């Protein structure tokens, strides 16, 4: 009889833990996608992804926005990632942290400079990407990204 009670306790604990992890499993669902044609034949693709963590009456939303740059042949050459941490209490939201990541798929591209910061209910990033030929920078482009959280906790 004691074994049955122990087994029942373990099963109930496992069910409780699995039930609490469902929001974590749902995190990372992609949001909207937007394409931006650049004048030089390149294409930027913007994708937003979010995850949610609920603690009491405050909801914390972790969001990522990706800018992926493609060259004229459709090959990805670099990607920037803006990450923001937002809190939502039912009537307003605010951004408490922001960071910027950069990855070059083609070694000719590199991040010259960049900065990310929280601004009200948005995470904002400004950065410059350089392009090298034979180790010499031949061009740079400036970029601006923002990730916002509205009063309903929706990221855009």
Steps between C-alpha positions, in 0.01 A plus 500: 500500500790738581652435155171603334490827697862577409437419135185715500695789658774473238246492214314803639828691536598411142159612369532827690848565363394422144198725536720788613741453213242538222554880464874438465435247224282751316768771513691582185211498258577725203307821462465721192747505213580810298726536196693820430655546155832682516601724210809293415311179418521366855200393702448529877253258659368596842354230726365540856499214752376512859478300819300567815563439869213565743581571865209619714328799343801610297571345162854509366532477123833408342508602137743466214493674166726374225624698200646262243671657199502310171711585197371516142527122460285431808789395723490616862809716566435623856241503779445742787296402806332753727392355834269680740359422843158652563267503798124530476265552794161506327484866400845600374834356403861606519833375374753428774794368293622486140795336326632469145664193347661471157606202289669517159435202272748650251833611652506810277227650723558618856342719765684832511309628803172448676295592802174370648296667773152498658278796415158505665313195370758428227842342463701698248826430315713705265793334327733530203601210275819512297594315183865413420676407180853364547488621861416860408162645598329616182156582639301536819125510558312632803202310639233567760288230668227520757290245684192632678255361753149646502261536794362150429842337511526452121846535345561667167 
